[in-house]
Amino acid sequence: MRLRESQARAGSLAIPAFLGEFIRALDGVGPLPLVSENVIHRNSIQVMNAERYVYSSDGDFGLVREMLKSNPELKGGPRCRVT
């Protein structure tokens, strides 16, 4: 369902701006804006689940280095171990 259809169904109800942005992102019309804390959280999930590579559009791997320094076990990725 597209944003206009959602608005039509909502009738006279006002849609808060943040919800409108979320709906547009779900519709594929635009990106979902995130606050920096959300970006850091999502990037840390990428680091914790990476098997071999972590990508960066700007070459900043500071979060990765910090996470590996404090949690060296993350270097191996989420592999199953049979003993």
PyMOL Python script that loads the backbone (N, CA, C, O; Angstrom):
from pymol import cmd

cmd.read_pdbstr("""\
ATOM      1  N   MET A   1       0.851  -1.170   0.000  1.00  0.00           N
ATOM      2  CA  MET A   1       0.000   0.000   0.000  1.00  0.00           C
ATOM      3  C   MET A   1       0.900   1.237   0.000  1.00  0.00           C
ATOM      4  O   MET A   1       1.826   1.339   0.805  1.00  0.00           O
ATOM      5  N   ARG A   2       0.632   2.138  -0.873  1.00  0.00           N
ATOM      6  CA  ARG A   2       1.420   3.358  -0.994  1.00  0.00           C
ATOM      7  C   ARG A   2       0.988   4.403   0.028  1.00  0.00           C
ATOM      8  O   ARG A   2      -0.081   4.297   0.629  1.00  0.00           O
ATOM      9  N   LEU A   3       1.837   5.417   0.218  1.00  0.00           N
ATOM     10  CA  LEU A   3       1.586   6.470   1.201  1.00  0.00           C
ATOM     11  C   LEU A   3       0.249   7.159   0.937  1.00  0.00           C
ATOM     12  O   LEU A   3      -0.527   7.375   1.868  1.00  0.00           O
ATOM     13  N   ARG A   4      -0.025   7.503  -0.305  1.00  0.00           N
ATOM     14  CA  ARG A   4      -1.286   8.208  -0.605  1.00  0.00           C
ATOM     15  C   ARG A   4      -2.492   7.343  -0.246  1.00  0.00           C
ATOM     16  O   ARG A   4      -3.491   7.838   0.277  1.00  0.00           O
ATOM     17  N   GLU A   5      -2.388   6.044  -0.532  1.00  0.00           N
ATOM     18  CA  GLU A   5      -3.477   5.135  -0.177  1.00  0.00           C
ATOM     19  C   GLU A   5      -3.636   5.071   1.338  1.00  0.00           C
ATOM     20  O   GLU A   5      -4.753   5.045   1.854  1.00  0.00           O
ATOM     21  N   SER A   6      -2.508   5.046   2.044  1.00  0.00           N
ATOM     22  CA  SER A   6      -2.552   5.022   3.508  1.00  0.00           C
ATOM     23  C   SER A   6      -3.207   6.283   4.048  1.00  0.00           C
ATOM     24  O   SER A   6      -4.023   6.230   4.968  1.00  0.00           O
ATOM     25  N   GLN A   7      -2.838   7.414   3.466  1.00  0.00           N
ATOM     26  CA  GLN A   7      -3.417   8.676   3.912  1.00  0.00           C
ATOM     27  C   GLN A   7      -4.916   8.720   3.616  1.00  0.00           C
ATOM     28  O   GLN A   7      -5.696   9.221   4.426  1.00  0.00           O
ATOM     29  N   ALA A   8      -5.313   8.200   2.469  1.00  0.00           N
ATOM     30  CA  ALA A   8      -6.731   8.190   2.115  1.00  0.00           C
ATOM     31  C   ALA A   8      -7.513   7.323   3.093  1.00  0.00           C
ATOM     32  O   ALA A   8      -8.618   7.685   3.498  1.00  0.00           O
ATOM     33  N   ARG A   9      -6.952   6.190   3.473  1.00  0.00           N
ATOM     34  CA  ARG A   9      -7.619   5.306   4.420  1.00  0.00           C
ATOM     35  C   ARG A   9      -7.698   5.940   5.800  1.00  0.00           C
ATOM     36  O   ARG A   9      -8.654   5.720   6.545  1.00  0.00           O
ATOM     37  N   ALA A  10      -6.677   6.733   6.133  1.00  0.00           N
ATOM     38  CA  ALA A  10      -6.656   7.367   7.451  1.00  0.00           C
ATOM     39  C   ALA A  10      -7.670   8.500   7.531  1.00  0.00           C
ATOM     40  O   ALA A  10      -8.009   8.962   8.620  1.00  0.00           O
ATOM     41  N   GLY A  11      -8.150   8.943   6.377  1.00  0.00           N
ATOM     42  CA  GLY A  11      -9.151  10.008   6.358  1.00  0.00           C
ATOM     43  C   GLY A  11      -8.573  11.312   6.859  1.00  0.00           C
ATOM     44  O   GLY A  11      -7.593  11.819   6.313  1.00  0.00           O
ATOM     45  N   SER A  12      -9.175  11.848   7.889  1.00  0.00           N
ATOM     46  CA  SER A  12      -8.754  13.151   8.391  1.00  0.00           C
ATOM     47  C   SER A  12      -7.695  13.037   9.481  1.00  0.00           C
ATOM     48  O   SER A  12      -7.295  14.052  10.052  1.00  0.00           O
ATOM     49  N   LEU A  13      -7.233  11.823   9.784  1.00  0.00           N
ATOM     50  CA  LEU A  13      -6.203  11.662  10.811  1.00  0.00           C
ATOM     51  C   LEU A  13      -4.871  12.203  10.306  1.00  0.00           C
ATOM     52  O   LEU A  13      -4.470  11.928   9.174  1.00  0.00           O
ATOM     53  N   ALA A  14      -4.201  12.958  11.134  1.00  0.00           N
ATOM     54  CA  ALA A  14      -2.889  13.478  10.770  1.00  0.00           C
ATOM     55  C   ALA A  14      -1.837  12.410  11.042  1.00  0.00           C
ATOM     56  O   ALA A  14      -1.827  11.792  12.107  1.00  0.00           O
ATOM     57  N   ILE A  15      -0.966  12.203  10.083  1.00  0.00           N
ATOM     58  CA  ILE A  15       0.119  11.236  10.248  1.00  0.00           C
ATOM     59  C   ILE A  15       1.352  11.997  10.711  1.00  0.00           C
ATOM     60  O   ILE A  15       1.785  12.934  10.039  1.00  0.00           O
ATOM     61  N   PRO A  16       1.931  11.610  11.857  1.00  0.00           N
ATOM     62  CA  PRO A  16       3.147  12.287  12.328  1.00  0.00           C
ATOM     63  C   PRO A  16       4.264  12.177  11.291  1.00  0.00           C
ATOM     64  O   PRO A  16       4.332  11.199  10.547  1.00  0.00           O
ATOM     65  N   ALA A  17       5.125  13.171  11.246  1.00  0.00           N
ATOM     66  CA  ALA A  17       6.190  13.222  10.245  1.00  0.00           C
ATOM     67  C   ALA A  17       7.058  11.975  10.269  1.00  0.00           C
ATOM     68  O   ALA A  17       7.369  11.429   9.211  1.00  0.00           O
ATOM     69  N   PHE A  18       7.463  11.502  11.465  1.00  0.00           N
ATOM     70  CA  PHE A  18       8.347  10.339  11.532  1.00  0.00           C
ATOM     71  C   PHE A  18       7.659   9.095  10.974  1.00  0.00           C
ATOM     72  O   PHE A  18       8.318   8.239  10.384  1.00  0.00           O
ATOM     73  N   LEU A  19       6.351   8.985  11.153  1.00  0.00           N
ATOM     74  CA  LEU A  19       5.619   7.839  10.633  1.00  0.00           C
ATOM     75  C   LEU A  19       5.495   7.938   9.117  1.00  0.00           C
ATOM     76  O   LEU A  19       5.576   6.928   8.417  1.00  0.00           O
ATOM     77  N   GLY A  20       5.300   9.148   8.610  1.00  0.00           N
ATOM     78  CA  GLY A  20       5.256   9.350   7.166  1.00  0.00           C
ATOM     79  C   GLY A  20       6.576   8.958   6.518  1.00  0.00           C
ATOM     80  O   GLY A  20       6.584   8.346   5.450  1.00  0.00           O
ATOM     81  N   GLU A  21       7.709   9.309   7.162  1.00  0.00           N
ATOM     82  CA  GLU A  21       9.027   8.939   6.644  1.00  0.00           C
ATOM     83  C   GLU A  21       9.191   7.420   6.649  1.00  0.00           C
ATOM     84  O   GLU A  21       9.753   6.851   5.713  1.00  0.00           O
ATOM     85  N   PHE A  22       8.704   6.769   7.693  1.00  0.00           N
ATOM     86  CA  PHE A  22       8.788   5.317   7.794  1.00  0.00           C
ATOM     87  C   PHE A  22       7.968   4.656   6.685  1.00  0.00           C
ATOM     88  O   PHE A  22       8.420   3.698   6.058  1.00  0.00           O
ATOM     89  N   ILE A  23       6.776   5.167   6.451  1.00  0.00           N
ATOM     90  CA  ILE A  23       5.909   4.621   5.398  1.00  0.00           C
ATOM     91  C   ILE A  23       6.558   4.808   4.030  1.00  0.00           C
ATOM     92  O   ILE A  23       6.534   3.892   3.208  1.00  0.00           O
ATOM     93  N   ARG A  24       7.139   5.982   3.775  1.00  0.00           N
ATOM     94  CA  ARG A  24       7.813   6.220   2.494  1.00  0.00           C
ATOM     95  C   ARG A  24       8.969   5.242   2.301  1.00  0.00           C
ATOM     96  O   ARG A  24       9.175   4.738   1.197  1.00  0.00           O
ATOM     97  N   ALA A  25       9.726   4.968   3.371  1.00  0.00           N
ATOM     98  CA  ALA A  25      10.840   4.018   3.271  1.00  0.00           C
ATOM     99  C   ALA A  25      10.320   2.612   2.970  1.00  0.00           C
ATOM    100  O   ALA A  25      10.904   1.897   2.156  1.00  0.00           O
ATOM    101  N   LEU A  26       9.233   2.213   3.619  1.00  0.00           N
ATOM    102  CA  LEU A  26       8.648   0.898   3.353  1.00  0.00           C
ATOM    103  C   LEU A  26       8.129   0.787   1.926  1.00  0.00           C
ATOM    104  O   LEU A  26       8.194  -0.280   1.315  1.00  0.00           O
ATOM    105  N   ASP A  27       7.616   1.890   1.398  1.00  0.00           N
ATOM    106  CA  ASP A  27       7.120   1.917   0.024  1.00  0.00           C
ATOM    107  C   ASP A  27       8.256   1.970  -0.997  1.00  0.00           C
ATOM    108  O   ASP A  27       8.013   1.836  -2.196  1.00  0.00           O
ATOM    109  N   GLY A  28       9.492   2.163  -0.534  1.00  0.00           N
ATOM    110  CA  GLY A  28      10.625   2.261  -1.441  1.00  0.00           C
ATOM    111  C   GLY A  28      10.757   3.613  -2.097  1.00  0.00           C
ATOM    112  O   GLY A  28      11.448   3.749  -3.107  1.00  0.00           O
ATOM    113  N   VAL A  29      10.097   4.628  -1.533  1.00  0.00           N
ATOM    114  CA  VAL A  29      10.118   5.966  -2.102  1.00  0.00           C
ATOM    115  C   VAL A  29      11.323   6.764  -1.611  1.00  0.00           C
ATOM    116  O   VAL A  29      11.783   7.673  -2.303  1.00  0.00           O
ATOM    117  N   GLY A  30      11.834   6.441  -0.441  1.00  0.00           N
ATOM    118  CA  GLY A  30      12.968   7.175   0.107  1.00  0.00           C
ATOM    119  C   GLY A  30      13.652   6.379   1.203  1.00  0.00           C
ATOM    120  O   GLY A  30      13.177   5.312   1.592  1.00  0.00           O
ATOM    121  N   PRO A  31      14.764   6.895   1.699  1.00  0.00           N
ATOM    122  CA  PRO A  31      15.489   6.188   2.758  1.00  0.00           C
ATOM    123  C   PRO A  31      14.812   6.380   4.112  1.00  0.00           C
ATOM    124  O   PRO A  31      14.033   7.313   4.305  1.00  0.00           O
ATOM    125  N   LEU A  32      15.115   5.498   5.026  1.00  0.00           N
ATOM    126  CA  LEU A  32      14.629   5.632   6.394  1.00  0.00           C
ATOM    127  C   LEU A  32      15.673   6.410   7.180  1.00  0.00           C
ATOM    128  O   LEU A  32      16.777   5.915   7.404  1.00  0.00           O
ATOM    129  N   PRO A  33      15.333   7.630   7.602  1.00  0.00           N
ATOM    130  CA  PRO A  33      16.304   8.403   8.366  1.00  0.00           C
ATOM    131  C   PRO A  33      16.519   7.779   9.743  1.00  0.00           C
ATOM    132  O   PRO A  33      15.562   7.405  10.421  1.00  0.00           O
ATOM    133  N   LEU A  34      17.770   7.672  10.143  1.00  0.00           N
ATOM    134  CA  LEU A  34      18.112   7.091  11.440  1.00  0.00           C
ATOM    135  C   LEU A  34      18.967   8.063  12.233  1.00  0.00           C
ATOM    136  O   LEU A  34      19.756   8.818  11.666  1.00  0.00           O
ATOM    137  N   VAL A  35      18.803   8.039  13.551  1.00  0.00           N
ATOM    138  CA  VAL A  35      19.689   8.818  14.410  1.00  0.00           C
ATOM    139  C   VAL A  35      20.996   8.046  14.546  1.00  0.00           C
ATOM    140  O   VAL A  35      21.033   6.841  14.302  1.00  0.00           O
ATOM    141  N   SER A  36      22.057   8.724  14.931  1.00  0.00           N
ATOM    142  CA  SER A  36      23.385   8.104  14.947  1.00  0.00           C
ATOM    143  C   SER A  36      23.444   6.863  15.837  1.00  0.00           C
ATOM    144  O   SER A  36      24.174   5.921  15.528  1.00  0.00           O
ATOM    145  N   GLU A  37      22.689   6.848  16.932  1.00  0.00           N
ATOM    146  CA  GLU A  37      22.695   5.677  17.815  1.00  0.00           C
ATOM    147  C   GLU A  37      22.165   4.443  17.094  1.00  0.00           C
ATOM    148  O   GLU A  37      22.673   3.340  17.295  1.00  0.00           O
ATOM    149  N   ASN A  38      21.138   4.625  16.247  1.00  0.00           N
ATOM    150  CA  ASN A  38      20.600   3.501  15.482  1.00  0.00           C
ATOM    151  C   ASN A  38      21.603   2.996  14.449  1.00  0.00           C
ATOM    152  O   ASN A  38      21.713   1.791  14.223  1.00  0.00           O
ATOM    153  N   VAL A  39      22.325   3.908  13.829  1.00  0.00           N
ATOM    154  CA  VAL A  39      23.330   3.519  12.837  1.00  0.00           C
ATOM    155  C   VAL A  39      24.444   2.727  13.504  1.00  0.00           C
ATOM    156  O   VAL A  39      24.876   1.703  12.976  1.00  0.00           O
ATOM    157  N   ILE A  40      24.912   3.187  14.655  1.00  0.00           N
ATOM    158  CA  ILE A  40      25.962   2.477  15.390  1.00  0.00           C
ATOM    159  C   ILE A  40      25.480   1.086  15.786  1.00  0.00           C
ATOM    160  O   ILE A  40      26.226   0.114  15.671  1.00  0.00           O
ATOM    161  N   HIS A  41      24.241   0.987  16.250  1.00  0.00           N
ATOM    162  CA  HIS A  41      23.691  -0.315  16.627  1.00  0.00           C
ATOM    163  C   HIS A  41      23.645  -1.260  15.427  1.00  0.00           C
ATOM    164  O   HIS A  41      24.071  -2.411  15.531  1.00  0.00           O
ATOM    165  N   ARG A  42      23.135  -0.789  14.298  1.00  0.00           N
ATOM    166  CA  ARG A  42      23.041  -1.639  13.107  1.00  0.00           C
ATOM    167  C   ARG A  42      24.422  -2.034  12.600  1.00  0.00           C
ATOM    168  O   ARG A  42      24.619  -3.167  12.160  1.00  0.00           O
ATOM    169  N   ASN A  43      25.376  -1.115  12.656  1.00  0.00           N
ATOM    170  CA  ASN A  43      26.737  -1.437  12.232  1.00  0.00           C
ATOM    171  C   ASN A  43      27.379  -2.452  13.170  1.00  0.00           C
ATOM    172  O   ASN A  43      28.124  -3.321  12.718  1.00  0.00           O
ATOM    173  N   SER A  44      27.102  -2.355  14.473  1.00  0.00           N
ATOM    174  CA  SER A  44      27.684  -3.314  15.416  1.00  0.00           C
ATOM    175  C   SER A  44      27.115  -4.709  15.176  1.00  0.00           C
ATOM    176  O   SER A  44      27.819  -5.702  15.359  1.00  0.00           O
ATOM    177  N   ILE A  45      25.859  -4.795  14.774  1.00  0.00           N
ATOM    178  CA  ILE A  45      25.270  -6.098  14.433  1.00  0.00           C
ATOM    179  C   ILE A  45      25.996  -6.682  13.219  1.00  0.00           C
ATOM    180  O   ILE A  45      26.250  -7.885  13.161  1.00  0.00           O
ATOM    181  N   GLN A  46      26.326  -5.827  12.254  1.00  0.00           N
ATOM    182  CA  GLN A  46      27.073  -6.280  11.079  1.00  0.00           C
ATOM    183  C   GLN A  46      28.425  -6.843  11.512  1.00  0.00           C
ATOM    184  O   GLN A  46      28.841  -7.895  11.028  1.00  0.00           O
ATOM    185  N   VAL A  47      29.112  -6.151  12.419  1.00  0.00           N
ATOM    186  CA  VAL A  47      30.424  -6.606  12.886  1.00  0.00           C
ATOM    187  C   VAL A  47      30.295  -7.946  13.607  1.00  0.00           C
ATOM    188  O   VAL A  47      31.094  -8.851  13.363  1.00  0.00           O
ATOM    189  N   MET A  48      29.309  -8.092  14.486  1.00  0.00           N
ATOM    190  CA  MET A  48      29.150  -9.320  15.261  1.00  0.00           C
ATOM    191  C   MET A  48      28.826 -10.518  14.382  1.00  0.00           C
ATOM    192  O   MET A  48      29.179 -11.644  14.730  1.00  0.00           O
ATOM    193  N   ASN A  49      28.163 -10.302  13.251  1.00  0.00           N
ATOM    194  CA  ASN A  49      27.736 -11.404  12.400  1.00  0.00           C
ATOM    195  C   ASN A  49      28.609 -11.605  11.168  1.00  0.00           C
ATOM    196  O   ASN A  49      28.323 -12.475  10.345  1.00  0.00           O
ATOM    197  N   ALA A  50      29.655 -10.822  11.032  1.00  0.00           N
ATOM    198  CA  ALA A  50      30.515 -10.929   9.856  1.00  0.00           C
ATOM    199  C   ALA A  50      31.365 -12.192   9.943  1.00  0.00           C
ATOM    200  O   ALA A  50      31.915 -12.508  10.998  1.00  0.00           O
ATOM    201  N   GLU A  51      31.465 -12.899   8.846  1.00  0.00           N
ATOM    202  CA  GLU A  51      32.324 -14.076   8.751  1.00  0.00           C
ATOM    203  C   GLU A  51      33.698 -13.693   8.224  1.00  0.00           C
ATOM    204  O   GLU A  51      34.716 -14.170   8.727  1.00  0.00           O
ATOM    205  N   ARG A  52      33.728 -12.828   7.205  1.00  0.00           N
ATOM    206  CA  ARG A  52      35.014 -12.503   6.605  1.00  0.00           C
ATOM    207  C   ARG A  52      35.228 -11.013   6.392  1.00  0.00           C
ATOM    208  O   ARG A  52      36.312 -10.501   6.672  1.00  0.00           O
ATOM    209  N   TYR A  53      34.213 -10.309   5.903  1.00  0.00           N
ATOM    210  CA  TYR A  53      34.416  -8.924   5.495  1.00  0.00           C
ATOM    211  C   TYR A  53      33.386  -7.990   6.130  1.00  0.00           C
ATOM    212  O   TYR A  53      32.235  -8.361   6.363  1.00  0.00           O
ATOM    213  N   VAL A  54      33.839  -6.771   6.397  1.00  0.00           N
ATOM    214  CA  VAL A  54      32.962  -5.688   6.825  1.00  0.00           C
ATOM    215  C   VAL A  54      33.225  -4.544   5.852  1.00  0.00           C
ATOM    216  O   VAL A  54      34.379  -4.204   5.588  1.00  0.00           O
ATOM    217  N   TYR A  55      32.178  -3.959   5.327  1.00  0.00           N
ATOM    218  CA  TYR A  55      32.304  -2.911   4.317  1.00  0.00           C
ATOM    219  C   TYR A  55      32.032  -1.536   4.917  1.00  0.00           C
ATOM    220  O   TYR A  55      31.269  -1.388   5.872  1.00  0.00           O
ATOM    221  N   SER A  56      32.681  -0.538   4.327  1.00  0.00           N
ATOM    222  CA  SER A  56      32.480   0.843   4.739  1.00  0.00           C
ATOM    223  C   SER A  56      32.526   1.728   3.501  1.00  0.00           C
ATOM    224  O   SER A  56      33.431   1.607   2.676  1.00  0.00           O
ATOM    225  N   SER A  57      31.551   2.614   3.377  1.00  0.00           N
ATOM    226  CA  SER A  57      31.534   3.506   2.215  1.00  0.00           C
ATOM    227  C   SER A  57      32.577   4.609   2.320  1.00  0.00           C
ATOM    228  O   SER A  57      32.987   5.183   1.311  1.00  0.00           O
ATOM    229  N   ASP A  58      33.009   4.907   3.556  1.00  0.00           N
ATOM    230  CA  ASP A  58      33.980   5.993   3.716  1.00  0.00           C
ATOM    231  C   ASP A  58      35.316   5.543   4.310  1.00  0.00           C
ATOM    232  O   ASP A  58      36.166   6.378   4.621  1.00  0.00           O
ATOM    233  N   GLY A  59      35.508   4.241   4.470  1.00  0.00           N
ATOM    234  CA  GLY A  59      36.782   3.727   4.973  1.00  0.00           C
ATOM    235  C   GLY A  59      36.981   3.882   6.472  1.00  0.00           C
ATOM    236  O   GLY A  59      38.093   3.692   6.964  1.00  0.00           O
ATOM    237  N   ASP A  60      35.932   4.223   7.207  1.00  0.00           N
ATOM    238  CA  ASP A  60      36.031   4.390   8.655  1.00  0.00           C
ATOM    239  C   ASP A  60      35.676   3.070   9.338  1.00  0.00           C
ATOM    240  O   ASP A  60      34.510   2.676   9.375  1.00  0.00           O
ATOM    241  N   PHE A  61      36.685   2.396   9.873  1.00  0.00           N
ATOM    242  CA  PHE A  61      36.488   1.121  10.551  1.00  0.00           C
ATOM    243  C   PHE A  61      36.754   1.249  12.051  1.00  0.00           C
ATOM    244  O   PHE A  61      37.103   0.269  12.709  1.00  0.00           O
ATOM    245  N   GLY A  62      36.589   2.459  12.588  1.00  0.00           N
ATOM    246  CA  GLY A  62      36.839   2.703  14.002  1.00  0.00           C
ATOM    247  C   GLY A  62      35.972   1.843  14.915  1.00  0.00           C
ATOM    248  O   GLY A  62      36.464   1.309  15.909  1.00  0.00           O
ATOM    249  N   LEU A  63      34.703   1.707  14.593  1.00  0.00           N
ATOM    250  CA  LEU A  63      33.805   0.890  15.403  1.00  0.00           C
ATOM    251  C   LEU A  63      34.270  -0.564  15.404  1.00  0.00           C
ATOM    252  O   LEU A  63      34.245  -1.223  16.443  1.00  0.00           O
ATOM    253  N   VAL A  64      34.691  -1.065  14.244  1.00  0.00           N
ATOM    254  CA  VAL A  64      35.163  -2.442  14.136  1.00  0.00           C
ATOM    255  C   VAL A  64      36.394  -2.646  15.012  1.00  0.00           C
ATOM    256  O   VAL A  64      36.466  -3.610  15.774  1.00  0.00           O
ATOM    257  N   ARG A  65      37.352  -1.746  14.905  1.00  0.00           N
ATOM    258  CA  ARG A  65      38.573  -1.863  15.713  1.00  0.00           C
ATOM    259  C   ARG A  65      38.253  -1.827  17.209  1.00  0.00           C
ATOM    260  O   ARG A  65      38.796  -2.609  17.990  1.00  0.00           O
ATOM    261  N   GLU A  66      37.376  -0.921  17.589  1.00  0.00           N
ATOM    262  CA  GLU A  66      36.987  -0.797  18.999  1.00  0.00           C
ATOM    263  C   GLU A  66      36.305  -2.068  19.497  1.00  0.00           C
ATOM    264  O   GLU A  66      36.590  -2.536  20.599  1.00  0.00           O
ATOM    265  N   MET A  67      35.407  -2.622  18.691  1.00  0.00           N
ATOM    266  CA  MET A  67      34.695  -3.837  19.084  1.00  0.00           C
ATOM    267  C   MET A  67      35.637  -5.032  19.172  1.00  0.00           C
ATOM    268  O   MET A  67      35.525  -5.839  20.094  1.00  0.00           O
ATOM    269  N   LEU A  68      36.567  -5.155  18.223  1.00  0.00           N
ATOM    270  CA  LEU A  68      37.501  -6.276  18.247  1.00  0.00           C
ATOM    271  C   LEU A  68      38.502  -6.158  19.395  1.00  0.00           C
ATOM    272  O   LEU A  68      38.946  -7.168  19.942  1.00  0.00           O
ATOM    273  N   LYS A  69      38.850  -4.942  19.753  1.00  0.00           N
ATOM    274  CA  LYS A  69      39.768  -4.740  20.873  1.00  0.00           C
ATOM    275  C   LYS A  69      39.114  -5.171  22.185  1.00  0.00           C
ATOM    276  O   LYS A  69      39.755  -5.812  23.018  1.00  0.00           O
ATOM    277  N   SER A  70      37.845  -4.820  22.369  1.00  0.00           N
ATOM    278  CA  SER A  70      37.168  -5.166  23.618  1.00  0.00           C
ATOM    279  C   SER A  70      36.558  -6.569  23.600  1.00  0.00           C
ATOM    280  O   SER A  70      36.278  -7.128  24.660  1.00  0.00           O
ATOM    281  N   ASN A  71      36.345  -7.152  22.397  1.00  0.00           N
ATOM    282  CA  ASN A  71      35.764  -8.496  22.272  1.00  0.00           C
ATOM    283  C   ASN A  71      36.519  -9.278  21.194  1.00  0.00           C
ATOM    284  O   ASN A  71      36.008  -9.443  20.086  1.00  0.00           O
ATOM    285  N   PRO A  72      37.722  -9.759  21.498  1.00  0.00           N
ATOM    286  CA  PRO A  72      38.523 -10.444  20.475  1.00  0.00           C
ATOM    287  C   PRO A  72      37.852 -11.692  19.901  1.00  0.00           C
ATOM    288  O   PRO A  72      38.193 -12.121  18.799  1.00  0.00           O
ATOM    289  N   GLU A  73      36.914 -12.272  20.626  1.00  0.00           N
ATOM    290  CA  GLU A  73      36.227 -13.471  20.125  1.00  0.00           C
ATOM    291  C   GLU A  73      35.391 -13.180  18.876  1.00  0.00           C
ATOM    292  O   GLU A  73      34.995 -14.106  18.168  1.00  0.00           O
ATOM    293  N   LEU A  74      35.123 -11.909  18.604  1.00  0.00           N
ATOM    294  CA  LEU A  74      34.355 -11.548  17.408  1.00  0.00           C
ATOM    295  C   LEU A  74      35.144 -11.776  16.128  1.00  0.00           C
ATOM    296  O   LEU A  74      34.558 -11.814  15.046  1.00  0.00           O
ATOM    297  N   LYS A  75      36.459 -11.928  16.227  1.00  0.00           N
ATOM    298  CA  LYS A  75      37.284 -12.124  15.029  1.00  0.00           C
ATOM    299  C   LYS A  75      36.906 -13.390  14.278  1.00  0.00           C
ATOM    300  O   LYS A  75      37.085 -13.460  13.062  1.00  0.00           O
ATOM    301  N   GLY A  76      36.390 -14.383  14.973  1.00  0.00           N
ATOM    302  CA  GLY A  76      36.067 -15.650  14.327  1.00  0.00           C
ATOM    303  C   GLY A  76      34.692 -15.697  13.701  1.00  0.00           C
ATOM    304  O   GLY A  76      34.394 -16.632  12.958  1.00  0.00           O
ATOM    305  N   GLY A  77      33.862 -14.744  13.968  1.00  0.00           N
ATOM    306  CA  GLY A  77      32.511 -14.769  13.423  1.00  0.00           C
ATOM    307  C   GLY A  77      31.624 -15.755  14.179  1.00  0.00           C
ATOM    308  O   GLY A  77      32.091 -16.443  15.087  1.00  0.00           O
ATOM    309  N   PRO A  78      30.356 -15.824  13.809  1.00  0.00           N
ATOM    310  CA  PRO A  78      29.402 -16.679  14.518  1.00  0.00           C
ATOM    311  C   PRO A  78      29.398 -18.116  13.974  1.00  0.00           C
ATOM    312  O   PRO A  78      28.399 -18.577  13.423  1.00  0.00           O
ATOM    313  N   ARG A  79      30.520 -18.808  14.137  1.00  0.00           N
ATOM    314  CA  ARG A  79      30.627 -20.160  13.616  1.00  0.00           C
ATOM    315  C   ARG A  79      30.169 -21.194  14.629  1.00  0.00           C
ATOM    316  O   ARG A  79      30.266 -21.006  15.841  1.00  0.00           O
ATOM    317  N   CYS A  80      29.667 -22.286  14.087  1.00  0.00           N
ATOM    318  CA  CYS A  80      29.304 -23.419  14.951  1.00  0.00           C
ATOM    319  C   CYS A  80      30.568 -24.190  15.284  1.00  0.00           C
ATOM    320  O   CYS A  80      31.437 -24.377  14.433  1.00  0.00           O
ATOM    321  N   ARG A  81      30.662 -24.627  16.507  1.00  0.00           N
ATOM    322  CA  ARG A  81      31.834 -25.409  16.926  1.00  0.00           C
ATOM    323  C   ARG A  81      31.351 -26.773  17.407  1.00  0.00           C
ATOM    324  O   ARG A  81      30.472 -26.874  18.262  1.00  0.00           O
ATOM    325  N   VAL A  82      31.942 -27.811  16.841  1.00  0.00           N
ATOM    326  CA  VAL A  82      31.612 -29.169  17.246  1.00  0.00           C
ATOM    327  C   VAL A  82      32.757 -29.705  18.085  1.00  0.00           C
ATOM    328  O   VAL A  82      33.915 -29.688  17.666  1.00  0.00           O
ATOM    329  N   THR A  83      32.419 -30.177  19.269  1.00  0.00           N
ATOM    330  CA  THR A  83      33.483 -30.704  20.144  1.00  0.00           C
ATOM    331  C   THR A  83      33.257 -32.164  20.443  1.00  0.00           C
ATOM    332  O   THR A  83      34.048 -32.776  21.161  1.00  0.00           O
TER     333      THR A  83
END
""", "prot")
cmd.dss("prot")
cmd.show_as("cartoon", "prot")
cmd.util.cbc("prot")
cmd.orient("prot")
